[in-house]
């Protein structure tokens, strides 16, 4: 009897081990807000039975990690985060070429992103750059309402503004590239130098400045406008601003990592994430970006991009490896090195 029970136990263990070996897994590097990242990871698990290991980081950090792991990739999918570093990764061969059968369901700007990246990436959402301010702190400090980019460089806002570091944050790199395109490179860097005098902290994450503003830790946060709207929706005294001079925008993207260990699962996630049903659920996670699927719905609180003065952002140029490295080095040398 003991021998029989022992045999049964061994057989059960072997069956369990075989099942674990055959179970599908997926490792996702997520560049969106933590809540949305969790919603996507758990949603895919429920839809497919595939176990997801998700890590949330800023877009610049994820790009650096994928580059560092290139000889021995540990991730499968890079979902969300600004498109510039996704394009750089595509150019450097760090991501896989894949065209989803759902591409025909996407808006033109999402398809153009895929074409710019030789189909090694694709657009999943879009959002305009801007800033938000804490109206209670503004009133408390008797400060005027900022309406333009130029306002943020005025002496009265010294120590009142927060933005992320463009080396780690896709949002902040988008800001740098926006200023160069909006004002020209020389005047764009002059603007960043003037802004530097008023910055109280360069954060690692792009959405951190507006979260700090919501908590009353800073007055103004430079972010994508949908992140400012999210703070207002959460009950914080944040006012969202579309700068008067015009502004840039992002195409949040998705890429499959070159050498992905779970390639079939990665493709399943890619297709699933582009569906209208999945993209429509973003608003449940209090994410207010414009989805890339034509049939997806968005929250009525989401910024209306058609009412915002947008520049013709050159994603191919500013997402290129050479240009991105050059601008970041110039920012390090000429802006970050200055005293405040």
KETI-842238 format. One record per residue (C-alpha): residue in three letters; x, y, z. Coordinates in steps of 0.05 Angstrom, whole numbers, plus 5000, padded with zeros to 4 digits. Layout:
% KETI-842238
ALAXYZ;...
***
This chain:
% KETI-842238
UNK500050005000;UNK505650485019;UNK509250324954;UNK502750464915;UNK501651134950;UNK508851324938;UNK508051164864;UNK501651574860;UNK505052164894;UNK510952144847;UNK506252104787;UNK502352704812;UNK508653104822;UNK511052934752;UNK504353114722;UNK504453774760;UNK511553934736;UNK509653754664;UNK503554214669;UNK507754784696;UNK512854684640;UNK507354694587;UNK503655304617;UNK504455944577;UNK507656544609;UNK508957264587;UNK513557804613;UNK510958514600;UNK514759164610;UNK509459694619;UNK510360434608;UNK503460684629;UNK500560844697;UNK500860274748;UNK493360194751;UNK492660124676;UNK498659654673;UNK495459204725;UNK488759224688;UNK492159004623;UNK496258454656;UNK490358154695;UNK485658244637;UNK490157854590;UNK490857304642;UNK483257244648;UNK482357254572;UNK487656734555;UNK489856364617;UNK496956594603;UNK500756804666;UNK503457514662;UNK509457784699;UNK508858544693;UNK514059074710;UNK512259814709;UNK517660324690;UNK518260974651;UNK519360914576;UNK526661134578;UNK528160634633;UNK524860064594;UNK528760244531;UNK535260234572;UNK533359564603;UNK531759234536;UNK538259494508;UNK542159224568;UNK538758544563;UNK539458484487;UNK544457904491;UNK539757524538;UNK532657814533;UNK528257734594;UNK522158104570;UNK517157934516;UNK512758544505;UNK513859284516;UNK506959594523;UNK505660344527;UNK510160934539;UNK511761484489;UNK513361254419;UNK520161594411;UNK524161064449;UNK519960514416;UNK522260784348;UNK529460824373;UNK529060094396;UNK526159894328;UNK531760254291;UNK536959904334;UNK533959214321;UNK531859124394;UNK524658944375;UNK521358424330;UNK517858564264;UNK510558384270;UNK504258624235;UNK497958484273;UNK491758244234;UNK488258804272;UNK492359354239;UNK486559514192;UNK482359704253;UNK487160254273;UNK487061004262;UNK492061284211;UNK496961564262;UNK497660874295;UNK499060554227;UNK504061104209;UNK507760954274;UNK508260224253;UNK510760414184;UNK515960904214;UNK518560324258;UNK518759814201;UNK512959464235;UNK517159334298;UNK512359774338;UNK505160034332;UNK501060604362;UNK496360424418;UNK494161114442;UNK495461854433;UNK495562454479;UNK497463194477;UNK503063504519;UNK501264064567;UNK501364214641;UNK496864244701;UNK496864674763;UNK494164624833;UNK488965184836;UNK489065194912;UNK496565294916;UNK496265814861;UNK491166224900;UNK494866124966;UNK501366394935;UNK497566944898;UNK500366714831;UNK497266864763;UNK494166304722;UNK499366024673;UNK496465944603;UNK502665894559;UNK509465544557;UNK512666234565;UNK509066354630;UNK512665774664;UNK519366134657;UNK517066764693;UNK520766934759;UNK514366874801;UNK514166124787;UNK521165994814;UNK521165334851;UNK513865214832;UNK514864764771;UNK516364024765;UNK518063594704;UNK521262914694;UNK528362794670;UNK528362664594;UNK533662114602;UNK528761674641;UNK522061954620;UNK518761924552;UNK514262504572;UNK520162964587;UNK523762764523;UNK517362924485;UNK517463604519;UNK524663724498;UNK523263514426;UNK516963934426;UNK520664564446;UNK525864454392;UNK520464374339;UNK515964924366;UNK521265464374;UNK527265214334;UNK533264874367;UNK536865494391;UNK530765824422;UNK528065154445;UNK534265034487;UNK534065754511;UNK527065594536;UNK529264964571;UNK534865354605;UNK529965894629;UNK525165354652;UNK530765004690;UNK531265614737;UNK524165484761;UNK524464724768;UNK524264464839;UNK525463734820;UNK526763294759;UNK522962654772;UNK524261964743;UNK517061834720;UNK513462284671;UNK506862284709;UNK510062414777;UNK510063184771;UNK502463234765;UNK501462724821;UNK505863164864;UNK501763774844;UNK495363404864;UNK498363264933;UNK500463994941;UNK507963844936;UNK508864294876;UNK504464804841;UNK505464624768;UNK506963954734;UNK508963894661;UNK505663254635;UNK501262974581;UNK494463294590;UNK490862634602;UNK495162524664;UNK492863204691;UNK485563034676;UNK486462384714;UNK488462774776;UNK482263224770;UNK477962604761;UNK480962324825;UNK478562934863;UNK484963344866;UNK484664104852;UNK488264064785;UNK486864504725;UNK489264244657;UNK492464724608;UNK493564674532;UNK499165184522;UNK497365784479;UNK503465734433;UNK501665024412;UNK504364364435;UNK506963684417;UNK503663014428;UNK505462284438;UNK503761634404;UNK504061134460;UNK506560494428;UNK507459744435;UNK513259294413;UNK515258564417;UNK522258494445;UNK527358174399;UNK528957464421;UNK522657414464;UNK522456744500;UNK514856714494;UNK513956974423;UNK507156634410;UNK504256914475;UNK507257594458;UNK503657604391;UNK497157404425;UNK497957994473;UNK499658464415;UNK493258284379;UNK489058294442;UNK491658984463;UNK489659284396;UNK482459064401;UNK476959574410;UNK474159204470;UNK480659224509;UNK482359944491;UNK475460174512;UNK476859924583;UNK482460434593;UNK477460924621;UNK475860424676;UNK483060494698;UNK482261264697;UNK486661314635;UNK484361864588;UNK488461774525;UNK485661734454;UNK485460994435;UNK488360754369;UNK482760274350;UNK477460644308;UNK471760294344;UNK474360394415;UNK470760884461;UNK474061384507;UNK471861764569;UNK468062424559;UNK473262714606;UNK478962574557;UNK482163184524;UNK479363324454;UNK485463354410;UNK481563694354;UNK480964314398;UNK488464344415;UNK493664714374;UNK498364134357;UNK504964184321;UNK506663714264;UNK510963274310;UNK516462914270;UNK516262234303;UNK521061914254;UNK526562434265;UNK525862524340;UNK524961784351;UNK531361624313;UNK537261364354;UNK542161894331;UNK537562494343;UNK535062244410;UNK542062124436;UNK544362804410;UNK538763194443;UNK539362834509;UNK546862954511;UNK545763684494;UNK540563744549;UNK545363424599;UNK551063874578;UNK547364534570;UNK541364494616;UNK541963984672;UNK549064234688;UNK546664944703;UNK545565194774;UNK538465344796;
***
